[in-house]
């Protein structure tokens, strides 16, 4: 490189007997993942090279160390030649510039070179870092393909999604599913603010969305932060649950109606089953004659739907007394549940109050005298 006056070469052992800080710097150069080589500016000789550089150039240490840039020029065909020359003379940083580097097989590879002035063992040097242009283009191509595939996946996803600029809260893009859900085209949604009450009357987080036709939709909404081209965005996902919510409300109303009618319904079913399966009126049922007047009165109150506490207040007795009467009624008529006792009693006229009970008692007494 005839851009300098060739200096007198230094003795070979001048650079290599270096202090510990030189060794530490050598380690830092070696750990650099990018191909790197250090050139001493005093005589333009290479004094350090890392394994990444050797692998990139398919060469060995002996091909570069102690060699001059005049022998192995890494700036052949460099762009901005005058700028690079001034930077080397003034020991200034060399911005990214393209060049060619010769390979051992006689070919050359296009590289992007950057230079950073450093001091090694008290001597000014230039750290050159290389980037393979072909590999860089391949990375760019893969990145473009990935970005295209991601954009296609977003656009055609069955999930309803929009991407919102985190800084301005403005919709950047919406996919086909979301546009189909609310009836707007992508161009109509792009640029709309999240504060637009025409679409989000209560804010986007509420989940309520107005379609273009005026229909009010209820959605499950989730949000995630994403980075697009080094900018921060919010990805909002919507799941339409309008019909499901309507079905849930209808089901709840039906259950409420059934609960309101459950007393009548259970009594009607039990009475019908008892009449179909119970003994005929002409026969004296087992257990009826065994009931005492007080137990008959308790059975009548059971048929009227009273619980133990209400029966205790009605009969002016304690709760324990009522529970004892109920237990004896269950034992005598052969049941073990309150609803079965009520069905048994209704089938025999115990649901008509005191007058009906008196008639039953009189009938039983007449049968006993005869």
PyMOL commands that set and color helices and strands:
alter all, ss='L'
color gray80, all
select helices_A, chain A and resi 13-16+20-30+51-57+61-63+81-89+133-156+176-182+186-189+204-206+242-260+262-277+293-303+308-315+319-333+338-346+354-369
alter helices_A, ss='H'
color red, helices_A
select strands_A, chain A and resi 35-40+45-49+94-102+108-120+123-132+160-165+170-174+208-210+216-228+231-240
alter strands_A, ss='S'
color yellow, strands_A
deselect
rebuild
show_as cartoon
